[in-house]
Amino acid sequence: MSDKQKNEIIDNLAQRLQEYVLIILKEYADVINPDDIIRLKKINNYKDEIKITDTGTITCLVTPDKKMLFPESVNKILNIVKRIPGSGMKKNHKSYNEDNIIINNNTFETYMKHTFLKGNDVKEFYEENLLHESMHFCGAGGAGPLLEGLTEHRTRELAKKYNLKTTGCGYPKEVKIVDELQQIFGEKFMSMYLFNSGGVKSTMYLIENYGVEALHFFENVEKSMSDEFKNKYYDKTMNFKGLLAPIKKAKAYSELKYKDVYNMIDDYKKTLIGKNINEHVKKDDYEEQPENNDNIQVDIQISNGKEIKKVLQVHNSYNKDDMKDSRGVRK
Protein backbone atom coordinates (compact mmCIF):
# COMPACT_ATOMS: atom_id res chain seq x y z
CA MET A 1 0.00 0.00 0.00
CA SER A 2 1.46 3.35 -1.02
CA ASP A 3 1.93 6.20 1.44
CA LYS A 4 -0.55 8.24 -0.58
CA GLN A 5 -3.21 5.53 -0.27
CA LYS A 6 -2.52 5.19 3.45
CA ASN A 7 -2.89 8.92 4.00
CA GLU A 8 -6.16 9.06 2.06
CA ILE A 9 -7.58 6.17 4.08
CA ILE A 10 -6.43 7.66 7.38
CA ASP A 11 -8.03 11.00 6.46
CA ASN A 12 -11.33 9.20 5.90
CA LEU A 13 -11.07 7.13 9.08
CA ALA A 14 -10.15 10.17 11.14
CA GLN A 15 -13.26 12.03 10.02
CA ARG A 16 -15.44 9.04 10.85
CA LEU A 17 -13.69 8.46 14.17
CA GLN A 18 -14.33 12.03 15.25
CA GLU A 19 -18.03 11.62 14.48
CA TYR A 20 -18.19 8.29 16.30
CA VAL A 21 -16.48 9.70 19.38
CA LEU A 22 -19.05 12.47 19.57
CA ILE A 23 -21.88 9.98 19.27
CA ILE A 24 -20.39 7.72 21.95
CA LEU A 25 -19.96 10.69 24.27
CA LYS A 26 -23.53 11.73 23.60
CA GLU A 27 -24.79 8.29 24.54
CA TYR A 28 -22.47 7.31 27.39
CA ALA A 29 -20.84 10.41 28.90
CA ASP A 30 -22.47 9.67 32.26
CA VAL A 31 -20.59 6.38 32.58
CA ILE A 32 -17.34 6.98 30.69
CA ASN A 33 -14.33 7.54 32.90
CA PRO A 34 -13.78 11.32 33.24
CA ASP A 35 -10.09 10.85 32.43
CA ASP A 36 -11.09 9.37 29.08
CA ILE A 37 -13.42 12.29 28.41
CA ILE A 38 -10.61 14.74 29.14
CA ARG A 39 -8.30 12.79 26.81
CA LEU A 40 -10.87 12.79 24.03
CA LYS A 41 -11.59 16.48 24.44
CA LYS A 42 -7.89 17.28 24.04
CA ILE A 43 -7.55 15.58 20.65
CA ASN A 44 -6.76 18.19 18.01
CA ASN A 45 -6.08 15.94 15.04
CA TYR A 46 -7.68 12.52 14.88
CA LYS A 47 -5.26 11.46 12.16
CA ASP A 48 -2.59 11.28 14.85
CA GLU A 49 -4.64 8.61 16.63
CA ILE A 50 -4.68 6.18 13.68
CA LYS A 51 -1.97 4.07 12.12
CA ILE A 52 -1.96 1.51 9.31
CA THR A 53 0.77 -0.99 10.04
CA ASP A 54 1.71 -4.67 10.17
CA THR A 55 0.06 -5.90 13.36
CA GLY A 56 0.77 -9.59 12.82
CA THR A 57 -2.96 -10.22 12.47
CA ILE A 58 -5.85 -9.22 10.23
CA THR A 59 -7.94 -7.71 13.00
CA CYS A 60 -8.08 -4.06 13.97
CA LEU A 61 -7.20 -3.11 17.52
CA VAL A 62 -6.71 -0.31 20.03
CA THR A 63 -3.47 -0.29 22.01
CA PRO A 64 -3.29 0.24 25.80
CA ASP A 65 -2.31 3.87 25.14
CA LYS A 66 -5.46 4.28 23.02
CA LYS A 67 -3.97 4.36 19.52
CA MET A 68 -5.95 2.71 16.72
CA LEU A 69 -4.04 0.19 14.60
CA PHE A 70 -5.36 -1.11 11.28
CA PRO A 71 -3.65 -4.18 9.78
CA GLU A 72 -1.85 -3.43 6.53
CA SER A 73 -1.77 -7.14 5.62
CA VAL A 74 -5.53 -7.02 4.95
CA ASN A 75 -4.83 -5.12 1.73
CA LYS A 76 -2.78 -7.98 0.30
CA ILE A 77 -5.34 -10.59 1.35
CA LEU A 78 -8.29 -8.69 -0.11
CA ASN A 79 -6.43 -8.15 -3.40
CA ILE A 80 -6.02 -11.93 -3.64
CA VAL A 81 -9.67 -12.53 -2.74
CA LYS A 82 -10.86 -10.03 -5.37
CA ARG A 83 -9.22 -12.14 -8.09
CA ILE A 84 -11.38 -15.15 -7.21
CA PRO A 85 -14.35 -15.58 -9.61
CA GLY A 86 -17.54 -14.35 -7.98
CA SER A 87 -15.92 -11.70 -5.84
CA GLY A 88 -18.11 -8.60 -5.73
CA MET A 89 -21.18 -10.35 -7.15
CA LYS A 90 -23.37 -8.69 -4.51
CA LYS A 91 -22.20 -5.11 -4.18
CA ASN A 92 -24.93 -4.25 -1.67
CA HIS A 93 -24.46 -7.36 0.46
CA LYS A 94 -24.81 -7.09 4.24
CA SER A 95 -24.27 -9.76 6.86
CA TYR A 96 -27.30 -8.61 8.82
CA ASN A 97 -30.63 -6.84 8.48
CA GLU A 98 -32.71 -4.51 10.63
CA ASP A 99 -34.15 -7.40 12.62
CA ASN A 100 -30.96 -9.31 13.42
CA ILE A 101 -28.30 -6.64 13.61
CA ILE A 102 -28.10 -7.06 17.40
CA ILE A 103 -28.58 -10.79 17.91
CA ASN A 104 -27.28 -13.14 15.21
CA ASN A 105 -24.78 -15.97 14.71
CA ASN A 106 -22.26 -14.11 12.59
CA THR A 107 -18.64 -15.16 13.11
CA PHE A 108 -15.49 -13.80 11.49
CA GLU A 109 -15.89 -16.52 8.85
CA THR A 110 -19.26 -14.97 8.01
CA TYR A 111 -17.61 -11.59 7.72
CA MET A 112 -14.96 -12.89 5.31
CA LYS A 113 -17.76 -14.36 3.19
CA HIS A 114 -19.42 -10.94 3.27
CA THR A 115 -16.23 -9.18 2.12
CA PHE A 116 -15.98 -11.66 -0.77
CA LEU A 117 -19.58 -11.25 -1.90
CA LYS A 118 -19.47 -7.47 -1.60
CA GLY A 119 -15.97 -7.23 -3.04
CA ASN A 120 -14.71 -5.05 -0.20
CA ASP A 121 -11.46 -3.20 -0.62
CA VAL A 122 -9.22 -2.36 2.33
CA LYS A 123 -10.88 1.04 2.87
CA GLU A 124 -14.31 -0.58 3.27
CA PHE A 125 -12.85 -3.28 5.52
CA TYR A 126 -11.45 -0.64 7.87
CA GLU A 127 -14.66 1.41 7.80
CA GLU A 128 -16.81 -1.56 8.78
CA ASN A 129 -14.53 -2.38 11.73
CA LEU A 130 -14.08 1.19 12.92
CA LEU A 131 -17.16 1.58 15.12
CA HIS A 132 -16.30 -1.35 17.40
CA GLU A 133 -12.76 -0.08 17.81
CA SER A 134 -14.10 3.44 18.45
CA MET A 135 -15.86 2.07 21.52
CA HIS A 136 -12.53 0.80 22.85
CA PHE A 137 -10.91 4.09 21.88
CA CYS A 138 -13.42 5.87 24.12
CA GLY A 139 -12.62 3.62 27.05
CA ALA A 140 -14.81 0.53 26.67
CA GLY A 141 -13.11 -2.44 28.26
CA GLY A 142 -11.93 -5.38 26.20
CA ALA A 143 -10.10 -7.69 28.58
CA GLY A 144 -12.21 -10.80 28.27
CA PRO A 145 -15.14 -12.30 26.37
CA LEU A 146 -17.87 -10.66 28.43
CA LEU A 147 -16.49 -7.16 27.86
CA GLU A 148 -15.88 -7.84 24.17
CA GLY A 149 -19.40 -9.15 23.82
CA LEU A 150 -20.73 -6.06 25.57
CA THR A 151 -18.62 -3.77 23.37
CA GLU A 152 -19.99 -5.50 20.28
CA HIS A 153 -23.56 -5.32 21.64
CA ARG A 154 -23.25 -1.58 22.14
CA THR A 155 -21.57 -1.22 18.73
CA ARG A 156 -24.55 -2.80 17.02
CA GLU A 157 -27.01 -0.71 19.00
CA LEU A 158 -25.27 2.48 17.86
CA ALA A 159 -25.05 1.24 14.27
CA LYS A 160 -28.78 0.57 14.27
CA LYS A 161 -29.75 3.84 15.96
CA TYR A 162 -27.53 6.13 13.87
CA ASN A 163 -27.35 4.08 10.65
CA LEU A 164 -23.58 3.62 10.94
CA LYS A 165 -21.34 1.13 9.20
CA THR A 166 -20.41 -2.00 11.14
CA THR A 167 -19.59 -5.62 10.43
CA GLY A 168 -22.58 -7.09 12.25
CA CYS A 169 -20.16 -9.91 12.98
CA GLY A 170 -18.20 -10.70 16.10
CA TYR A 171 -18.65 -12.52 19.41
CA PRO A 172 -22.20 -13.79 18.68
CA LYS A 173 -22.31 -16.11 21.70
CA GLU A 174 -20.99 -13.44 24.01
CA VAL A 175 -23.44 -10.87 22.64
CA LYS A 176 -26.33 -13.22 23.42
CA ILE A 177 -25.15 -13.67 27.00
CA VAL A 178 -24.83 -9.90 27.35
CA ASP A 179 -28.40 -9.56 26.14
CA GLU A 180 -29.53 -12.05 28.81
CA LEU A 181 -27.68 -10.14 31.54
CA GLN A 182 -29.03 -6.82 30.33
CA GLN A 183 -32.58 -8.13 30.65
CA ILE A 184 -31.79 -8.83 34.30
CA PHE A 185 -29.69 -5.83 35.32
CA GLY A 186 -30.62 -3.16 32.79
CA GLU A 187 -28.70 -0.97 30.38
CA LYS A 188 -27.36 1.42 33.00
CA PHE A 189 -25.37 -1.13 34.97
CA MET A 190 -24.13 -2.92 31.84
CA SER A 191 -22.83 0.35 30.40
CA MET A 192 -21.23 1.28 33.73
CA TYR A 193 -19.51 -2.10 33.77
CA LEU A 194 -18.36 -1.67 30.18
CA PHE A 195 -16.59 1.62 30.78
CA ASN A 196 -15.63 0.98 34.40
CA SER A 197 -14.69 -2.69 33.81
CA GLY A 198 -15.77 -3.94 37.20
CA GLY A 199 -14.38 -1.01 39.17
CA VAL A 200 -15.76 0.57 42.31
CA LYS A 201 -18.53 2.57 40.62
CA SER A 202 -20.18 -0.33 38.80
CA THR A 203 -19.59 -2.72 41.71
CA MET A 204 -21.26 -0.43 44.24
CA TYR A 205 -24.12 0.28 41.84
CA LEU A 206 -24.78 -3.46 41.49
CA ILE A 207 -24.68 -4.09 45.24
CA GLU A 208 -26.83 -1.09 46.14
CA ASN A 209 -29.50 -1.84 43.56
CA TYR A 210 -29.49 -5.63 43.27
CA GLY A 211 -27.68 -6.98 46.34
CA VAL A 212 -24.46 -8.83 47.12
CA GLU A 213 -25.77 -12.09 45.65
CA ALA A 214 -26.17 -10.33 42.30
CA LEU A 215 -22.52 -9.29 42.47
CA HIS A 216 -21.41 -12.86 43.19
CA PHE A 217 -23.54 -14.15 40.33
CA PHE A 218 -22.16 -11.59 37.89
CA GLU A 219 -18.55 -12.25 38.92
CA ASN A 220 -19.07 -16.02 38.52
CA VAL A 221 -20.50 -15.53 35.04
CA GLU A 222 -17.55 -13.39 34.05
CA LYS A 223 -15.01 -15.89 35.40
CA SER A 224 -16.70 -18.89 33.80
CA MET A 225 -16.81 -17.15 30.43
CA SER A 226 -13.16 -16.09 30.68
CA ASP A 227 -11.98 -19.58 31.64
CA GLU A 228 -13.83 -21.29 28.80
CA PHE A 229 -12.81 -18.67 26.24
CA LYS A 230 -9.16 -18.97 27.22
CA ASN A 231 -9.02 -22.77 27.36
CA LYS A 232 -11.14 -23.60 24.32
CA TYR A 233 -10.36 -20.67 22.04
CA TYR A 234 -7.71 -18.10 22.88
CA ASP A 235 -4.86 -20.46 23.82
CA LYS A 236 -5.51 -22.54 20.70
CA THR A 237 -5.67 -19.67 18.22
CA MET A 238 -2.81 -17.41 19.29
CA ASN A 239 -0.53 -18.75 16.56
CA PHE A 240 -3.07 -19.03 13.75
CA LYS A 241 -1.83 -16.93 10.84
CA GLY A 242 -2.25 -16.64 7.07
CA LEU A 243 -5.22 -16.95 4.75
CA LEU A 244 -6.65 -19.99 6.56
CA ALA A 245 -6.50 -18.37 9.99
CA PRO A 246 -10.12 -17.07 9.94
CA ILE A 247 -11.42 -20.54 9.07
CA LYS A 248 -9.32 -22.17 11.79
CA LYS A 249 -10.45 -19.60 14.32
CA ALA A 250 -14.09 -20.05 13.36
CA LYS A 251 -13.76 -23.80 13.91
CA ALA A 252 -12.18 -23.23 17.31
CA TYR A 253 -14.89 -20.71 18.19
CA SER A 254 -17.56 -23.31 17.44
CA GLU A 255 -16.29 -25.27 20.45
CA LEU A 256 -17.44 -22.56 22.83
CA LYS A 257 -20.77 -23.52 24.40
CA TYR A 258 -20.92 -21.58 27.69
CA LYS A 259 -23.21 -24.25 29.18
CA ASP A 260 -22.13 -23.44 32.73
CA VAL A 261 -22.88 -19.77 32.16
CA TYR A 262 -26.38 -20.46 30.89
CA ASN A 263 -26.98 -22.77 33.85
CA MET A 264 -25.93 -19.95 36.19
CA ILE A 265 -28.26 -17.54 34.44
CA ASP A 266 -31.17 -20.00 34.62
CA ASP A 267 -30.53 -20.61 38.33
CA TYR A 268 -30.34 -16.90 39.06
CA LYS A 269 -33.56 -16.23 37.19
CA LYS A 270 -35.27 -18.81 39.41
CA THR A 271 -34.43 -16.65 42.41
CA LEU A 272 -36.43 -13.88 40.76
CA ILE A 273 -39.58 -15.97 40.46
CA GLY A 274 -42.46 -14.10 42.00
CA LYS A 275 -41.18 -10.77 40.85
CA ASN A 276 -41.20 -9.36 37.35
CA ILE A 277 -37.68 -9.22 35.97
CA ASN A 278 -38.51 -5.82 34.60
CA GLU A 279 -39.12 -4.71 38.18
CA HIS A 280 -35.71 -6.05 39.13
CA VAL A 281 -34.21 -3.73 36.56
CA LYS A 282 -34.06 -0.14 37.72
CA LYS A 283 -36.79 1.77 35.96
CA ASP A 284 -34.84 5.03 36.05
CA ASP A 285 -31.93 3.75 33.98
CA TYR A 286 -30.20 6.70 32.41
CA GLU A 287 -32.43 9.12 34.29
CA GLU A 288 -30.23 9.62 37.36
CA GLN A 289 -28.79 13.08 37.77
CA PRO A 290 -25.06 13.17 38.53
CA GLU A 291 -23.91 14.74 41.76
CA ASN A 292 -23.06 18.39 41.52
CA ASN A 293 -19.31 17.95 41.92
CA ASP A 294 -16.51 18.95 39.55
CA ASN A 295 -18.45 18.49 36.35
CA ILE A 296 -16.92 18.16 32.93
CA GLN A 297 -18.63 19.86 30.00
CA VAL A 298 -18.63 18.12 26.67
CA ASP A 299 -19.78 19.96 23.54
CA ILE A 300 -21.35 17.53 21.12
CA GLN A 301 -21.33 18.23 17.42
CA ILE A 302 -22.45 15.52 15.04
CA SER A 303 -21.03 15.98 11.55
CA ASN A 304 -24.13 15.14 9.57
CA GLY A 305 -24.81 18.59 8.23
CA LYS A 306 -26.46 19.68 11.46
CA GLU A 307 -24.89 21.07 14.56
CA ILE A 308 -26.09 19.61 17.79
CA LYS A 309 -24.66 21.19 20.88
CA LYS A 310 -25.30 19.58 24.17
CA VAL A 311 -23.75 19.82 27.59
CA LEU A 312 -23.18 16.46 29.21
CA GLN A 313 -22.28 16.49 32.88
CA VAL A 314 -20.13 13.74 34.29
CA HIS A 315 -19.41 13.31 37.98
CA ASN A 316 -15.66 13.68 38.33
CA SER A 317 -15.31 11.34 41.29
CA TYR A 318 -15.59 8.14 39.16
CA ASN A 319 -13.38 7.56 37.09
CA LYS A 320 -31.29 -15.68 4.73
CA ASP A 321 -27.98 -17.51 4.21
CA ASP A 322 -25.41 -14.88 4.64
CA MET A 323 -26.59 -13.81 8.06
CA LYS A 324 -25.24 -16.56 10.17
CA ASP A 325 -22.15 -16.06 12.15
CA SER A 326 -18.58 -12.97 14.78
CA ARG A 327 -15.33 -12.28 14.78
CA GLY A 328 -14.68 -14.75 17.54
CA VAL A 329 -11.24 -13.28 17.61
CA ARG A 330 -9.61 -10.82 19.88
CA LYS A 331 -9.76 -7.20 18.69
N, C-alpha and C positions, 0 to 999 in steps of 0.2 A: 504494500500500500504506500503510495507516494505521500510526501509531507503535505502537499497541497490537498490531497483527498482527506488526509487525517484532519487538517485544519478546518476544512469545510464541514466535516462530520461533527467535530467538536463544537464548532459554532452553533450548529443545529441543536445538538444535545444540551448545550449550555442554556440556550433560550428556553427549551422545554423544561430543563431542570429548575430554572428560576420560577417558571409558572407552577410546577409541581410543588415546590417548596412553599409557595404562597398558599396553595390549596391545602396542603398538609397542616400548615400553621392555622389556617382558618378553621379547619376541622378539629384539631387536636391541641391547640395552644394551652388549654387548661391542664393537660397531662404531660406535655413534653417538658423535659428537664430544662429549667431556666438557663442553665449554662449552654445548652444546645441552641436555645432561642437567641441568646446573645451572639453565639458563634455565627449563626445563620444571618443575623442582622448585620454583621460586620463584613459580609462577603461583598466585595466590590465588582469582581469579575468572575462569573461562574466558569469561564473557560479554564481558570487556574485550578478548578476543583476536579477536572476530568483529564484522564490520560488514556490513550490507546497504546497498549503495550503487550508483550508476550507474558501472559500470566501463568503459563503452564497448564491451562485448562481452557474450555470453551464457554465457561460461565462468567458472567459479569459479577463484580464484587465491590464492596466498600471496605477500605482498610481501617484498622483501628484508629488512625488519625483522620478518618472521615474524608478520604480521597476516593473518587470513583474510578475504577479500572475496568476498561473494556478490552476483551481479548482480541489481539490482532490476528491470531491464528484462524479465527472464524472466517475472515475474508478468503483465505486460501481454501478452506473447506467448502464454503458456499460457492465459490467459483468452480470447484469440481462437481458439486451437486447440480449446478445449473447446466452442465453439459450432458446430464443424463436425460434421455428422451422422456418427455412428460413433465419436466420441470416447468413450472409457471402455467400449467394448464387451467388453473383456477385462480385468476388474479385477485379475486375478491374473497378468497377463502378465509374463514375464521375457524378457530378451534372451539368456539363456544357461541352461544346465542344469548339473547336477553334473559331467557329463563334459566340457563345453567352456567352463567358466568361465575357465580359464586361457588356453587357446589357441583362438581363434576369429577370425572376420573382421569383427567388429562395429566399424563406424565411427560417427561422430557422427550421421550420417544414420540409421543403425540405431537409435540411442538416441532420436532425435526421433520415429521411428515407434513405438518402445516407449512413450514418454510419451503419444502420441496414443491408442494402443490401451488403455493402462492408465487414461488420463484423469488423469495426474498433476497435482497442483496444485504451487504453488511450494515448499511445505514438503517434499513428497516429492522434488522435483527437487534441492533442496539436500541432503537426507539421502542420496540415492543418489550424490552427488558428493563427500560429505564425507570418506570414507575415503581416497581418493587424495590429497586436499589435506592430510589429517592426516599423511600420510607426509612431505610437503614441510614441514609445520609442525614436524615432529620433526627436520628436518635433511636429508632425502633431497634429493639434487641434482636439478635440473630444467633445466640449461642445455644443451639438446641432445636429439636424438631417442633416443640410446642411454640416457641417464639417465631420460628420460620413459618409455621402454619398460620400463626396469627398475623404476621406481616403480610403473607400472601392473601389472607382473608380480607384484611383492610385494603390491600392493593386493588382487589377485585371490586370491593364496594366503591372505592373512589372512581375506578374506571367506569363503572356502571352509572354512578351519579353524575359525573362530569363528562362522560363520553370520551374517555382518554384511551390511548393505546395501551394494551397490555398483552401478555402471552395467553392468559387464561389457562396456563399450564403451570404446575409446580405444587408439590406437597399436597396432593388431593386427599390422602388419608388424614394428614395432620389438619387440613382445613376443615374436614368433617368433624373431627374431635373438637376443634375450636368452636365450631357452630353449636355442638352439644353443650359445651361449657358456657357459651354465651347465653344460651337459653336458660341456664341455671343462675348465672351470676350477673348477667346484663352487660351492656356495651361499656358502661363507665369503668367498671373494674377491669375488664379485659384490655381496654385501651391504657389504663393506668399501668397494668402489668407489662404491657408491650413496651412502653417508653420508660418505665421504672425498673423493668426486669426483676421483679421480686424484691425490690428494695423496701425501705421502711414505709413509704407512703402507701403503696399498693397493699402491703402486708397488713398495716393497721386498718386500712379501709375494709379489707376482707373480714378481719376479726370483728370490727365494730358493727358491721352490717350483717354478717352471716354467721359469726361465731368461730371459735377455735377449731371445732371439728371440720368446718369448711376449709380452713387453712390446711389442716392435715391432709384432707382429701385432695386438695389442689396440688400440694407438694408431692403426694404419692403418685398422682397422675403424671406430673412433670418428670419425676424420676423414672417411672416405668417406661415412659415414652423415650427418654434419653438413653436408657440402658438397651432397649430393643433396637433403637435406631443405630446406636454405636456397634452393637454386636452383630446385627444381621445386615447392616448396610454400610455404614461409614468405614469401618475397619477393612471391609472387603473391597471397597471401591477407590480407596485412596490412590492406588497406582494404575487405575484404568486410564489409558490415554489413547489418542488416535481416533480414526473415523468410527471404529466400532465401540468406542467408549460409551456413547449414549445408549446403545442397545444393551451392553453389558450392565450398565447402571440400572436400566429399566428392569432387567431381569432380577437383579439383586433387590430392587425396590419392591418387586412383587412378593418377596418373602415377608415383608412387614405386614403383620396382621393386627397388632395392638389388642389382642383378645383380653389381656389382663386389664388394660385401660377401660375397655368397654364394660367389663365386669364391675370395675370400680364405679363407673358412672351409673350403671344400673342399680348397684347396691345403694349408692348415695341418693338416687332418685326415690328409692323405697322409703328412705327416712323422711321424705317430703310428702309422703302420702297423707292425705287429710288437709293439705294446704295446696292451693293453686301455685304452681311453679312461678307463674307470673307475679304472684304476690311476694314470692321469695326474692324476686328481682326488684331492686329499688325502683320505684316508679318515677323518681325525680332524676334519673340518669341524665347527665349533662345539663341539669337545671340548677345545680348548686352554685352559689356565688362564692368566689374565692375570698379569703380573708383580706382585709384591707391593710396588708403589709406592703413592703417594697414591691410595687407592681411594675411589670415590664410592659411597655406599650409596643405593639406590633402593628405597623401599617400594612394592610393587605391590598394588593393591587393585582388583579387577575388580568393577564394579557390576552383578552379575547375581544378587544375592541372597546371594552367598557372599563371604566375605572371604578373599582369598588374599594372604598376605604373603610376600614373597620378597626376599632381599637379592641384588642384582646388583652385581658388582664390575667396575668399568671402569678400565683402566689410564689414569692421568691424563696420560701423556706424549704421547698422540695425540689429537691433537685428534679342420529343421523350418522354417520360412521366415523366422521372425523372429529367427534367430540368426546373422545373417550379418555384421555389419560394425563402429573407435573414433573416438573423438573424435580424429581426426587433426588436432587443433588444439592450440595451445599453451595450457597451463593458466594 
